[in-house]
Amino acid sequence: PALSPQERRFLSSLLSEGSPVLSPAAPGAPPPSMLADAVNEKLYDVFGDTVLLWEGDRLTPAPEYIEELRGIVE
């Protein structure tokens, strides 16, 4: 899948840091919700499912796809 470098870094940070509470985006950066939507949209054709899930104010990779997602960002 054609994730942008920024989307890859975002996904990689979610995979390595666990379920971070999302803080406001850095100045000039898209908000985390926009990055999550972009990643989910681009990867939907591959997985046929949403790969990043919201749990309150936490965004987590779907557990069943973690290993495959790691392969995408490496």
PDB file of N, CA, C, O and CB in Angstrom:
ATOM      1  N   PRO A   1       0.831  -1.197   0.000  1.00  0.00           N
ATOM      2  CA  PRO A   1       0.000   0.000   0.000  1.00  0.00           C
ATOM      3  C   PRO A   1       0.871   1.254   0.000  1.00  0.00           C
ATOM      4  O   PRO A   1       1.972   1.259   0.550  1.00  0.00           O
ATOM      5  CB  PRO A   1      -0.943   0.002   1.215  1.00  0.00           C
ATOM      6  N   ALA A   2       0.381   2.280  -0.602  1.00  0.00           N
ATOM      7  CA  ALA A   2       1.152   3.515  -0.759  1.00  0.00           C
ATOM      8  C   ALA A   2       0.885   4.487   0.386  1.00  0.00           C
ATOM      9  O   ALA A   2       0.202   5.496   0.208  1.00  0.00           O
ATOM     10  CB  ALA A   2       0.821   4.181  -2.097  1.00  0.00           C
ATOM     11  N   LEU A   3       1.428   4.175   1.562  1.00  0.00           N
ATOM     12  CA  LEU A   3       1.315   5.110   2.678  1.00  0.00           C
ATOM     13  C   LEU A   3       2.371   6.188   2.509  1.00  0.00           C
ATOM     14  O   LEU A   3       3.485   5.913   2.062  1.00  0.00           O
ATOM     15  CB  LEU A   3       1.472   4.383   4.049  1.00  0.00           C
ATOM     16  N   SER A   4       2.021   7.401   2.865  1.00  0.00           N
ATOM     17  CA  SER A   4       3.001   8.487   2.821  1.00  0.00           C
ATOM     18  C   SER A   4       4.027   8.257   3.935  1.00  0.00           C
ATOM     19  O   SER A   4       3.760   7.500   4.868  1.00  0.00           O
ATOM     20  CB  SER A   4       2.305   9.890   2.974  1.00  0.00           C
ATOM     21  N   PRO A   5       5.188   8.896   3.850  1.00  0.00           N
ATOM     22  CA  PRO A   5       6.160   8.763   4.944  1.00  0.00           C
ATOM     23  C   PRO A   5       5.570   9.158   6.301  1.00  0.00           C
ATOM     24  O   PRO A   5       5.854   8.519   7.314  1.00  0.00           O
ATOM     25  CB  PRO A   5       7.388   9.619   4.654  1.00  0.00           C
ATOM     26  N   GLN A   6       4.760  10.197   6.316  1.00  0.00           N
ATOM     27  CA  GLN A   6       4.137  10.646   7.564  1.00  0.00           C
ATOM     28  C   GLN A   6       3.165   9.591   8.100  1.00  0.00           C
ATOM     29  O   GLN A   6       3.118   9.343   9.305  1.00  0.00           O
ATOM     30  CB  GLN A   6       3.401  11.984   7.346  1.00  0.00           C
ATOM     31  N   GLU A   7       2.392   8.971   7.208  1.00  0.00           N
ATOM     32  CA  GLU A   7       1.457   7.923   7.626  1.00  0.00           C
ATOM     33  C   GLU A   7       2.213   6.705   8.142  1.00  0.00           C
ATOM     34  O   GLU A   7       1.793   6.080   9.116  1.00  0.00           O
ATOM     35  CB  GLU A   7       0.535   7.520   6.459  1.00  0.00           C
ATOM     36  N   ARG A   8       3.327   6.363   7.494  1.00  0.00           N
ATOM     37  CA  ARG A   8       4.162   5.236   7.964  1.00  0.00           C
ATOM     38  C   ARG A   8       4.707   5.511   9.362  1.00  0.00           C
ATOM     39  O   ARG A   8       4.668   4.634  10.225  1.00  0.00           O
ATOM     40  CB  ARG A   8       5.334   4.980   6.984  1.00  0.00           C
ATOM     41  N   ARG A   9       5.214   6.716   9.590  1.00  0.00           N
ATOM     42  CA  ARG A   9       5.745   7.069  10.920  1.00  0.00           C
ATOM     43  C   ARG A   9       4.638   7.000  11.973  1.00  0.00           C
ATOM     44  O   ARG A   9       4.851   6.500  13.078  1.00  0.00           O
ATOM     45  CB  ARG A   9       6.375   8.491  10.899  1.00  0.00           C
ATOM     46  N   PHE A  10       3.465   7.503  11.623  1.00  0.00           N
ATOM     47  CA  PHE A  10       2.319   7.476  12.530  1.00  0.00           C
ATOM     48  C   PHE A  10       1.957   6.037  12.890  1.00  0.00           C
ATOM     49  O   PHE A  10       1.792   5.707  14.064  1.00  0.00           O
ATOM     50  CB  PHE A  10       1.109   8.190  11.896  1.00  0.00           C
ATOM     51  N   LEU A  11       1.835   5.187  11.875  1.00  0.00           N
ATOM     52  CA  LEU A  11       1.490   3.787  12.112  1.00  0.00           C
ATOM     53  C   LEU A  11       2.591   3.099  12.914  1.00  0.00           C
ATOM     54  O   LEU A  11       2.305   2.333  13.835  1.00  0.00           O
ATOM     55  CB  LEU A  11       1.257   3.051  10.777  1.00  0.00           C
ATOM     56  N   SER A  12       3.824   3.366  12.572  1.00  0.00           N
ATOM     57  CA  SER A  12       4.946   2.773  13.296  1.00  0.00           C
ATOM     58  C   SER A  12       4.927   3.178  14.767  1.00  0.00           C
ATOM     59  O   SER A  12       5.182   2.349  15.640  1.00  0.00           O
ATOM     60  CB  SER A  12       6.272   3.186  12.652  1.00  0.00           C
ATOM     61  N   SER A  13       4.630   4.436  15.045  1.00  0.00           N
ATOM     62  CA  SER A  13       4.595   4.880  16.441  1.00  0.00           C
ATOM     63  C   SER A  13       3.456   4.210  17.199  1.00  0.00           C
ATOM     64  O   SER A  13       3.616   3.876  18.373  1.00  0.00           O
ATOM     65  CB  SER A  13       4.450   6.406  16.515  1.00  0.00           C
ATOM     66  N   LEU A  14       2.325   4.009  16.561  1.00  0.00           N
ATOM     67  CA  LEU A  14       1.221   3.308  17.223  1.00  0.00           C
ATOM     68  C   LEU A  14       1.602   1.866  17.520  1.00  0.00           C
ATOM     69  O   LEU A  14       1.237   1.331  18.567  1.00  0.00           O
ATOM     70  CB  LEU A  14      -0.046   3.352  16.355  1.00  0.00           C
ATOM     71  N   LEU A  15       2.325   1.238  16.616  1.00  0.00           N
ATOM     72  CA  LEU A  15       2.729  -0.155  16.813  1.00  0.00           C
ATOM     73  C   LEU A  15       3.803  -0.296  17.883  1.00  0.00           C
ATOM     74  O   LEU A  15       3.809  -1.276  18.628  1.00  0.00           O
ATOM     75  CB  LEU A  15       3.231  -0.742  15.506  1.00  0.00           C
ATOM     76  N   SER A  16       4.708   0.667  17.967  1.00  0.00           N
ATOM     77  CA  SER A  16       5.813   0.541  18.915  1.00  0.00           C
ATOM     78  C   SER A  16       5.478   1.064  20.304  1.00  0.00           C
ATOM     79  O   SER A  16       6.010   0.563  21.295  1.00  0.00           O
ATOM     80  CB  SER A  16       7.013   1.264  18.391  1.00  0.00           C
ATOM     81  N   GLU A  17       4.619   2.048  20.390  1.00  0.00           N
ATOM     82  CA  GLU A  17       4.318   2.672  21.681  1.00  0.00           C
ATOM     83  C   GLU A  17       3.088   2.091  22.358  1.00  0.00           C
ATOM     84  O   GLU A  17       2.744   2.499  23.468  1.00  0.00           O
ATOM     85  CB  GLU A  17       4.129   4.147  21.499  1.00  0.00           C
ATOM     86  N   GLY A  18       2.434   1.166  21.722  1.00  0.00           N
ATOM     87  CA  GLY A  18       1.200   0.663  22.300  1.00  0.00           C
ATOM     88  C   GLY A  18       0.072   1.618  21.984  1.00  0.00           C
ATOM     89  O   GLY A  18      -0.011   2.132  20.868  1.00  0.00           O
ATOM     90  N   SER A  19      -0.783   1.859  22.932  1.00  0.00           N
ATOM     91  CA  SER A  19      -1.991   2.645  22.716  1.00  0.00           C
ATOM     92  C   SER A  19      -1.847   4.036  23.318  1.00  0.00           C
ATOM     93  O   SER A  19      -2.378   4.302  24.397  1.00  0.00           O
ATOM     94  CB  SER A  19      -3.207   1.935  23.313  1.00  0.00           C
ATOM     95  N   PRO A  20      -1.141   4.915  22.637  1.00  0.00           N
ATOM     96  CA  PRO A  20      -0.948   6.235  23.233  1.00  0.00           C
ATOM     97  C   PRO A  20      -2.238   7.038  23.273  1.00  0.00           C
ATOM     98  O   PRO A  20      -3.100   6.915  22.403  1.00  0.00           O
ATOM     99  CB  PRO A  20       0.109   7.003  22.467  1.00  0.00           C
ATOM    100  N   VAL A  21      -2.344   7.857  24.299  1.00  0.00           N
ATOM    101  CA  VAL A  21      -3.419   8.842  24.306  1.00  0.00           C
ATOM    102  C   VAL A  21      -2.977   9.905  23.312  1.00  0.00           C
ATOM    103  O   VAL A  21      -1.860  10.416  23.390  1.00  0.00           O
ATOM    104  CB  VAL A  21      -3.695   9.447  25.766  1.00  0.00           C
ATOM    105  N   LEU A  22      -3.837  10.223  22.406  1.00  0.00           N
ATOM    106  CA  LEU A  22      -3.440  11.143  21.349  1.00  0.00           C
ATOM    107  C   LEU A  22      -3.440  12.579  21.850  1.00  0.00           C
ATOM    108  O   LEU A  22      -4.426  13.074  22.397  1.00  0.00           O
ATOM    109  CB  LEU A  22      -4.366  11.005  20.145  1.00  0.00           C
ATOM    110  N   SER A  23      -2.327  13.212  21.648  1.00  0.00           N
ATOM    111  CA  SER A  23      -2.211  14.618  22.013  1.00  0.00           C
ATOM    112  C   SER A  23      -2.452  15.451  20.760  1.00  0.00           C
ATOM    113  O   SER A  23      -2.450  14.914  19.652  1.00  0.00           O
ATOM    114  CB  SER A  23      -0.811  14.934  22.644  1.00  0.00           C
ATOM    115  N   PRO A  24      -2.656  16.727  20.917  1.00  0.00           N
ATOM    116  CA  PRO A  24      -2.847  17.564  19.730  1.00  0.00           C
ATOM    117  C   PRO A  24      -1.658  17.440  18.782  1.00  0.00           C
ATOM    118  O   PRO A  24      -0.524  17.241  19.217  1.00  0.00           O
ATOM    119  CB  PRO A  24      -3.050  19.034  20.134  1.00  0.00           C
ATOM    120  N   ALA A  25      -1.921  17.558  17.520  1.00  0.00           N
ATOM    121  CA  ALA A  25      -0.869  17.449  16.507  1.00  0.00           C
ATOM    122  C   ALA A  25       0.131  18.585  16.659  1.00  0.00           C
ATOM    123  O   ALA A  25      -0.193  19.661  17.161  1.00  0.00           O
ATOM    124  CB  ALA A  25      -1.473  17.458  15.091  1.00  0.00           C
ATOM    125  N   ALA A  26       1.344  18.322  16.220  1.00  0.00           N
ATOM    126  CA  ALA A  26       2.371  19.364  16.204  1.00  0.00           C
ATOM    127  C   ALA A  26       1.931  20.460  15.237  1.00  0.00           C
ATOM    128  O   ALA A  26       1.167  20.194  14.310  1.00  0.00           O
ATOM    129  CB  ALA A  26       3.768  18.780  15.795  1.00  0.00           C
ATOM    130  N   PRO A  27       2.398  21.671  15.439  1.00  0.00           N
ATOM    131  CA  PRO A  27       2.016  22.757  14.522  1.00  0.00           C
ATOM    132  C   PRO A  27       2.341  22.388  13.068  1.00  0.00           C
ATOM    133  O   PRO A  27       3.449  21.953  12.754  1.00  0.00           O
ATOM    134  CB  PRO A  27       2.741  24.072  14.910  1.00  0.00           C
ATOM    135  N   GLY A  28       1.372  22.567  12.215  1.00  0.00           N
ATOM    136  CA  GLY A  28       1.554  22.283  10.794  1.00  0.00           C
ATOM    137  C   GLY A  28       1.327  20.831  10.416  1.00  0.00           C
ATOM    138  O   GLY A  28       1.299  20.504   9.229  1.00  0.00           O
ATOM    139  N   ALA A  29       1.164  19.954  11.392  1.00  0.00           N
ATOM    140  CA  ALA A  29       0.938  18.528  11.106  1.00  0.00           C
ATOM    141  C   ALA A  29      -0.566  18.253  11.103  1.00  0.00           C
ATOM    142  O   ALA A  29      -1.328  18.917  11.806  1.00  0.00           O
ATOM    143  CB  ALA A  29       1.667  17.617  12.158  1.00  0.00           C
ATOM    144  N   PRO A  30      -0.985  17.269  10.307  1.00  0.00           N
ATOM    145  CA  PRO A  30      -2.407  16.912  10.343  1.00  0.00           C
ATOM    146  C   PRO A  30      -2.764  16.323  11.706  1.00  0.00           C
ATOM    147  O   PRO A  30      -1.916  15.705  12.350  1.00  0.00           O
ATOM    148  CB  PRO A  30      -2.752  15.907   9.213  1.00  0.00           C
ATOM    149  N   PRO A  31      -3.990  16.502  12.146  1.00  0.00           N
ATOM    150  CA  PRO A  31      -4.395  15.915  13.424  1.00  0.00           C
ATOM    151  C   PRO A  31      -4.332  14.383  13.353  1.00  0.00           C
ATOM    152  O   PRO A  31      -4.506  13.803  12.281  1.00  0.00           O
ATOM    153  CB  PRO A  31      -5.824  16.380  13.806  1.00  0.00           C
ATOM    154  N   PRO A  32      -4.087  13.736  14.484  1.00  0.00           N
ATOM    155  CA  PRO A  32      -4.017  12.266  14.492  1.00  0.00           C
ATOM    156  C   PRO A  32      -5.251  11.603  13.895  1.00  0.00           C
ATOM    157  O   PRO A  32      -5.143  10.556  13.258  1.00  0.00           O
ATOM    158  CB  PRO A  32      -3.824  11.772  15.904  1.00  0.00           C
ATOM    159  N   SER A  33      -6.418  12.200  14.094  1.00  0.00           N
ATOM    160  CA  SER A  33      -7.636  11.593  13.541  1.00  0.00           C
ATOM    161  C   SER A  33      -7.593  11.550  12.020  1.00  0.00           C
ATOM    162  O   SER A  33      -8.063  10.589  11.411  1.00  0.00           O
ATOM    163  CB  SER A  33      -8.875  12.364  14.004  1.00  0.00           C
ATOM    164  N   MET A  34      -7.028  12.590  11.402  1.00  0.00           N
ATOM    165  CA  MET A  34      -6.915  12.599   9.932  1.00  0.00           C
ATOM    166  C   MET A  34      -5.919  11.548   9.460  1.00  0.00           C
ATOM    167  O   MET A  34      -6.156  10.875   8.456  1.00  0.00           O
ATOM    168  CB  MET A  34      -6.486  13.994   9.428  1.00  0.00           C
ATOM    169  N   LEU A  35      -4.800  11.400  10.180  1.00  0.00           N
ATOM    170  CA  LEU A  35      -3.817  10.383   9.812  1.00  0.00           C
ATOM    171  C   LEU A  35      -4.414   8.984   9.961  1.00  0.00           C
ATOM    172  O   LEU A  35      -4.206   8.120   9.109  1.00  0.00           O
ATOM    173  CB  LEU A  35      -2.547  10.518  10.677  1.00  0.00           C
ATOM    174  N   ALA A  36      -5.152   8.769  11.041  1.00  0.00           N
ATOM    175  CA  ALA A  36      -5.792   7.468  11.256  1.00  0.00           C
ATOM    176  C   ALA A  36      -6.780   7.166  10.139  1.00  0.00           C
ATOM    177  O   ALA A  36      -6.810   6.048   9.625  1.00  0.00           O
ATOM    178  CB  ALA A  36      -6.506   7.432  12.619  1.00  0.00           C
ATOM    179  N   ASP A  37      -7.579   8.139   9.761  1.00  0.00           N
ATOM    180  CA  ASP A  37      -8.546   7.941   8.674  1.00  0.00           C
ATOM    181  C   ASP A  37      -7.834   7.617   7.367  1.00  0.00           C
ATOM    182  O   ASP A  37      -8.277   6.744   6.622  1.00  0.00           O
ATOM    183  CB  ASP A  37      -9.426   9.193   8.497  1.00  0.00           C
ATOM    184  N   ALA A  38      -6.731   8.314   7.082  1.00  0.00           N
ATOM    185  CA  ALA A  38      -5.990   8.076   5.844  1.00  0.00           C
ATOM    186  C   ALA A  38      -5.392   6.667   5.824  1.00  0.00           C
ATOM    187  O   ALA A  38      -5.456   5.975   4.807  1.00  0.00           O
ATOM    188  CB  ALA A  38      -4.878   9.126   5.677  1.00  0.00           C
ATOM    189  N   VAL A  39      -4.814   6.248   6.947  1.00  0.00           N
ATOM    190  CA  VAL A  39      -4.235   4.901   7.027  1.00  0.00           C
ATOM    191  C   VAL A  39      -5.338   3.855   6.860  1.00  0.00           C
ATOM    192  O   VAL A  39      -5.185   2.907   6.090  1.00  0.00           O
ATOM    193  CB  VAL A  39      -3.490   4.696   8.380  1.00  0.00           C
ATOM    194  N   ASN A  40      -6.446   4.026   7.579  1.00  0.00           N
ATOM    195  CA  ASN A  40      -7.543   3.068   7.459  1.00  0.00           C
ATOM    196  C   ASN A  40      -8.065   2.979   6.029  1.00  0.00           C
ATOM    197  O   ASN A  40      -8.334   1.888   5.526  1.00  0.00           O
ATOM    198  CB  ASN A  40      -8.677   3.451   8.398  1.00  0.00           C
ATOM    199  N   GLU A  41      -8.205   4.123   5.382  1.00  0.00           N
ATOM    200  CA  GLU A  41      -8.715   4.145   4.014  1.00  0.00           C
ATOM    201  C   GLU A  41      -7.763   3.431   3.055  1.00  0.00           C
ATOM    202  O   GLU A  41      -8.196   2.633   2.225  1.00  0.00           O
ATOM    203  CB  GLU A  41      -8.938   5.587   3.555  1.00  0.00           C
ATOM    204  N   LYS A  42      -6.474   3.718   3.171  1.00  0.00           N
ATOM    205  CA  LYS A  42      -5.493   3.120   2.258  1.00  0.00           C
ATOM    206  C   LYS A  42      -5.321   1.624   2.489  1.00  0.00           C
ATOM    207  O   LYS A  42      -5.061   0.874   1.548  1.00  0.00           O
ATOM    208  CB  LYS A  42      -4.152   3.814   2.408  1.00  0.00           C
ATOM    209  N   LEU A  43      -5.463   1.189   3.733  1.00  0.00           N
ATOM    210  CA  LEU A  43      -5.251  -0.228   4.030  1.00  0.00           C
ATOM    211  C   LEU A  43      -6.519  -1.059   3.970  1.00  0.00           C
ATOM    212  O   LEU A  43      -6.457  -2.283   4.089  1.00  0.00           O
ATOM    213  CB  LEU A  43      -4.641  -0.371   5.381  1.00  0.00           C
ATOM    214  N   TYR A  44      -7.674  -0.418   3.786  1.00  0.00           N
ATOM    215  CA  TYR A  44      -8.928  -1.161   3.734  1.00  0.00           C
ATOM    216  C   TYR A  44      -8.934  -2.165   2.584  1.00  0.00           C
ATOM    217  O   TYR A  44      -9.424  -3.283   2.741  1.00  0.00           O
ATOM    218  CB  TYR A  44     -10.104  -0.198   3.595  1.00  0.00           C
ATOM    219  N   ASP A  45      -8.398  -1.779   1.441  1.00  0.00           N
ATOM    220  CA  ASP A  45      -8.379  -2.692   0.291  1.00  0.00           C
ATOM    221  C   ASP A  45      -7.510  -3.918   0.565  1.00  0.00           C
ATOM    222  O   ASP A  45      -7.774  -4.992   0.024  1.00  0.00           O
ATOM    223  CB  ASP A  45      -7.870  -1.961  -0.960  1.00  0.00           C
ATOM    224  N   VAL A  46      -6.486  -3.773   1.390  1.00  0.00           N
ATOM    225  CA  VAL A  46      -5.593  -4.888   1.712  1.00  0.00           C
ATOM    226  C   VAL A  46      -6.236  -5.824   2.733  1.00  0.00           C
ATOM    227  O   VAL A  46      -6.214  -7.043   2.562  1.00  0.00           O
ATOM    228  CB  VAL A  46      -4.251  -4.364   2.249  1.00  0.00           C
ATOM    229  N   PHE A  47      -6.810  -5.251   3.798  1.00  0.00           N
ATOM    230  CA  PHE A  47      -7.318  -6.046   4.909  1.00  0.00           C
ATOM    231  C   PHE A  47      -8.824  -6.297   4.846  1.00  0.00           C
ATOM    232  O   PHE A  47      -9.329  -7.227   5.475  1.00  0.00           O
ATOM    233  CB  PHE A  47      -6.983  -5.368   6.198  1.00  0.00           C
ATOM    234  N   GLY A  48      -9.541  -5.464   4.084  1.00  0.00           N
ATOM    235  CA  GLY A  48     -10.999  -5.596   4.049  1.00  0.00           C
ATOM    236  C   GLY A  48     -11.626  -5.244   5.389  1.00  0.00           C
ATOM    237  O   GLY A  48     -12.725  -5.694   5.712  1.00  0.00           O
ATOM    238  N   ASP A  49     -10.919  -4.440   6.160  1.00  0.00           N
ATOM    239  CA  ASP A  49     -11.361  -4.111   7.510  1.00  0.00           C
ATOM    240  C   ASP A  49     -10.639  -2.840   7.957  1.00  0.00           C
ATOM    241  O   ASP A  49      -9.671  -2.406   7.332  1.00  0.00           O
ATOM    242  CB  ASP A  49     -11.088  -5.294   8.500  1.00  0.00           C
ATOM    243  N   THR A  50     -11.120  -2.262   9.034  1.00  0.00           N
ATOM    244  CA  THR A  50     -10.460  -1.116   9.649  1.00  0.00           C
ATOM    245  C   THR A  50      -9.322  -1.640  10.503  1.00  0.00           C
ATOM    246  O   THR A  50      -9.518  -2.559  11.299  1.00  0.00           O
ATOM    247  CB  THR A  50     -11.458  -0.261  10.499  1.00  0.00           C
ATOM    248  N   VAL A  51      -8.120  -1.061  10.348  1.00  0.00           N
ATOM    249  CA  VAL A  51      -6.959  -1.568  11.081  1.00  0.00           C
ATOM    250  C   VAL A  51      -6.598  -0.723  12.298  1.00  0.00           C
ATOM    251  O   VAL A  51      -5.901  -1.202  13.193  1.00  0.00           O
ATOM    252  CB  VAL A  51      -5.774  -1.644  10.160  1.00  0.00           C
ATOM    253  N   LEU A  52      -7.059   0.525  12.348  1.00  0.00           N
ATOM    254  CA  LEU A  52      -6.833   1.385  13.510  1.00  0.00           C
ATOM    255  C   LEU A  52      -8.184   1.664  14.151  1.00  0.00           C
ATOM    256  O   LEU A  52      -9.113   2.133  13.492  1.00  0.00           O
ATOM    257  CB  LEU A  52      -6.106   2.722  13.110  1.00  0.00           C
ATOM    258  N   LEU A  53      -8.282   1.373  15.431  1.00  0.00           N
ATOM    259  CA  LEU A  53      -9.553   1.453  16.143  1.00  0.00           C
ATOM    260  C   LEU A  53      -9.487   2.491  17.255  1.00  0.00           C
ATOM    261  O   LEU A  53      -8.468   2.626  17.933  1.00  0.00           O
ATOM    262  CB  LEU A  53      -9.932   0.086  16.718  1.00  0.00           C
ATOM    263  N   TRP A  54     -10.580   3.221  17.435  1.00  0.00           N
ATOM    264  CA  TRP A  54     -10.679   4.186  18.530  1.00  0.00           C
ATOM    265  C   TRP A  54     -11.253   3.492  19.746  1.00  0.00           C
ATOM    266  O   TRP A  54     -12.241   2.764  19.652  1.00  0.00           O
ATOM    267  CB  TRP A  54     -11.551   5.405  18.133  1.00  0.00           C
ATOM    268  N   GLU A  55     -10.623   3.723  20.897  1.00  0.00           N
ATOM    269  CA  GLU A  55     -11.148   3.277  22.187  1.00  0.00           C
ATOM    270  C   GLU A  55     -11.132   4.493  23.089  1.00  0.00           C
ATOM    271  O   GLU A  55     -10.149   4.738  23.787  1.00  0.00           O
ATOM    272  CB  GLU A  55     -10.306   2.079  22.801  1.00  0.00           C
ATOM    273  N   GLY A  56     -12.204   5.251  23.081  1.00  0.00           N
ATOM    274  CA  GLY A  56     -12.229   6.526  23.791  1.00  0.00           C
ATOM    275  C   GLY A  56     -11.290   7.496  23.095  1.00  0.00           C
ATOM    276  O   GLY A  56     -11.451   7.774  21.907  1.00  0.00           O
ATOM    277  N   ASP A  57     -10.304   8.017  23.831  1.00  0.00           N
ATOM    278  CA  ASP A  57      -9.350   8.935  23.218  1.00  0.00           C
ATOM    279  C   ASP A  57      -8.056   8.217  22.823  1.00  0.00           C
ATOM    280  O   ASP A  57      -7.045   8.858  22.536  1.00  0.00           O
ATOM    281  CB  ASP A  57      -9.040  10.089  24.175  1.00  0.00           C
ATOM    282  N   ARG A  58      -8.098   6.900  22.811  1.00  0.00           N
ATOM    283  CA  ARG A  58      -6.931   6.095  22.416  1.00  0.00           C
ATOM    284  C   ARG A  58      -7.164   5.470  21.047  1.00  0.00           C
ATOM    285  O   ARG A  58      -8.267   5.038  20.711  1.00  0.00           O
ATOM    286  CB  ARG A  58      -6.640   4.991  23.467  1.00  0.00           C
ATOM    287  N   LEU A  59      -6.115   5.440  20.291  1.00  0.00           N
ATOM    288  CA  LEU A  59      -6.149   4.818  18.969  1.00  0.00           C
ATOM    289  C   LEU A  59      -5.246   3.596  19.040  1.00  0.00           C
ATOM    290  O   LEU A  59      -4.085   3.699  19.435  1.00  0.00           O
ATOM    291  CB  LEU A  59      -5.690   5.820  17.829  1.00  0.00           C
ATOM    292  N   THR A  60      -5.773   2.448  18.661  1.00  0.00           N
ATOM    293  CA  THR A  60      -4.985   1.222  18.749  1.00  0.00           C
ATOM    294  C   THR A  60      -5.055   0.442  17.439  1.00  0.00           C
ATOM    295  O   THR A  60      -6.076   0.462  16.751  1.00  0.00           O
ATOM    296  CB  THR A  60      -5.475   0.348  19.915  1.00  0.00           C
ATOM    297  N   PRO A  61      -3.971  -0.240  17.100  1.00  0.00           N
ATOM    298  CA  PRO A  61      -4.022  -1.143  15.948  1.00  0.00           C
ATOM    299  C   PRO A  61      -4.900  -2.338  16.317  1.00  0.00           C
ATOM    300  O   PRO A  61      -4.858  -2.822  17.448  1.00  0.00           O
ATOM    301  CB  PRO A  61      -2.580  -1.611  15.521  1.00  0.00           C
ATOM    302  N   ALA A  62      -5.687  -2.805  15.365  1.00  0.00           N
ATOM    303  CA  ALA A  62      -6.501  -3.994  15.607  1.00  0.00           C
ATOM    304  C   ALA A  62      -5.568  -5.164  15.906  1.00  0.00           C
ATOM    305  O   ALA A  62      -4.669  -5.446  15.113  1.00  0.00           O
ATOM    306  CB  ALA A  62      -7.426  -4.310  14.380  1.00  0.00           C
ATOM    307  N   PRO A  63      -5.761  -5.851  17.031  1.00  0.00           N
ATOM    308  CA  PRO A  63      -4.826  -6.894  17.452  1.00  0.00           C
ATOM    309  C   PRO A  63      -4.571  -7.966  16.395  1.00  0.00           C
ATOM    310  O   PRO A  63      -3.449  -8.458  16.269  1.00  0.00           O
ATOM    311  CB  PRO A  63      -5.339  -7.546  18.693  1.00  0.00           C
ATOM    312  N   GLU A  64      -5.594  -8.327  15.643  1.00  0.00           N
ATOM    313  CA  GLU A  64      -5.441  -9.404  14.657  1.00  0.00           C
ATOM    314  C   GLU A  64      -4.566  -9.013  13.465  1.00  0.00           C
ATOM    315  O   GLU A  64      -4.169  -9.879  12.685  1.00  0.00           O
ATOM    316  CB  GLU A  64      -6.798  -9.831  14.158  1.00  0.00           C
ATOM    317  N   TYR A  65      -4.261  -7.723  13.313  1.00  0.00           N
ATOM    318  CA  TYR A  65      -3.468  -7.265  12.164  1.00  0.00           C
ATOM    319  C   TYR A  65      -2.093  -6.728  12.535  1.00  0.00           C
ATOM    320  O   TYR A  65      -1.355  -6.270  11.663  1.00  0.00           O
ATOM    321  CB  TYR A  65      -4.219  -6.203  11.429  1.00  0.00           C
ATOM    322  N   ILE A  66      -1.739  -6.776  13.816  1.00  0.00           N
ATOM    323  CA  ILE A  66      -0.491  -6.133  14.264  1.00  0.00           C
ATOM    324  C   ILE A  66       0.735  -6.645  13.509  1.00  0.00           C
ATOM    325  O   ILE A  66       1.546  -5.844  13.045  1.00  0.00           O
ATOM    326  CB  ILE A  66      -0.296  -6.361  15.758  1.00  0.00           C
ATOM    327  N   GLU A  67       0.882  -7.944  13.378  1.00  0.00           N
ATOM    328  CA  GLU A  67       2.081  -8.471  12.716  1.00  0.00           C
ATOM    329  C   GLU A  67       2.140  -8.047  11.247  1.00  0.00           C
ATOM    330  O   GLU A  67       3.206  -7.687  10.746  1.00  0.00           O
ATOM    331  CB  GLU A  67       2.116 -10.002  12.820  1.00  0.00           C
ATOM    332  N   GLU A  68       1.003  -8.090  10.561  1.00  0.00           N
ATOM    333  CA  GLU A  68       0.980  -7.663   9.160  1.00  0.00           C
ATOM    334  C   GLU A  68       1.280  -6.168   9.032  1.00  0.00           C
ATOM    335  O   GLU A  68       1.968  -5.746   8.102  1.00  0.00           O
ATOM    336  CB  GLU A  68      -0.385  -7.983   8.530  1.00  0.00           C
ATOM    337  N   LEU A  69       0.767  -5.377   9.961  1.00  0.00           N
ATOM    338  CA  LEU A  69       1.030  -3.934   9.940  1.00  0.00           C
ATOM    339  C   LEU A  69       2.510  -3.651  10.180  1.00  0.00           C
ATOM    340  O   LEU A  69       3.077  -2.750   9.562  1.00  0.00           O
ATOM    341  CB  LEU A  69       0.174  -3.213  11.000  1.00  0.00           C
ATOM    342  N   ARG A  70       3.132  -4.408  11.065  1.00  0.00           N
ATOM    343  CA  ARG A  70       4.576  -4.239  11.291  1.00  0.00           C
ATOM    344  C   ARG A  70       5.352  -4.506   9.993  1.00  0.00           C
ATOM    345  O   ARG A  70       6.322  -3.811   9.690  1.00  0.00           O
ATOM    346  CB  ARG A  70       5.070  -5.194  12.422  1.00  0.00           C
ATOM    347  N   GLY A  71       4.921  -5.502   9.243  1.00  0.00           N
ATOM    348  CA  GLY A  71       5.568  -5.803   7.978  1.00  0.00           C
ATOM    349  C   GLY A  71       5.425  -4.666   6.988  1.00  0.00           C
ATOM    350  O   GLY A  71       6.323  -4.446   6.175  1.00  0.00           O
ATOM    351  N   ILE A  72       4.342  -3.950   7.034  1.00  0.00           N
ATOM    352  CA  ILE A  72       4.109  -2.826   6.116  1.00  0.00           C
ATOM    353  C   ILE A  72       5.024  -1.655   6.439  1.00  0.00           C
ATOM    354  O   ILE A  72       5.523  -0.996   5.526  1.00  0.00           O
ATOM    355  CB  ILE A  72       2.643  -2.374   6.177  1.00  0.00           C
ATOM    356  N   VAL A  73       5.256  -1.381   7.722  1.00  0.00           N
ATOM    357  CA  VAL A  73       6.056  -0.209   8.079  1.00  0.00           C
ATOM    358  C   VAL A  73       7.554  -0.489   8.130  1.00  0.00           C
ATOM    359  O   VAL A  73       8.347   0.448   8.224  1.00  0.00           O
ATOM    360  CB  VAL A  73       5.608   0.321   9.409  1.00  0.00           C
ATOM    361  N   GLU A  74       7.953  -1.738   8.072  1.00  0.00           N
ATOM    362  CA  GLU A  74       9.395  -2.056   8.113  1.00  0.00           C
ATOM    363  C   GLU A  74      10.029  -1.974   6.755  1.00  0.00           C
ATOM    364  O   GLU A  74      11.229  -2.211   6.618  1.00  0.00           O
ATOM    365  CB  GLU A  74       9.621  -3.437   8.684  1.00  0.00           C
TER     366      GLU A  74
END
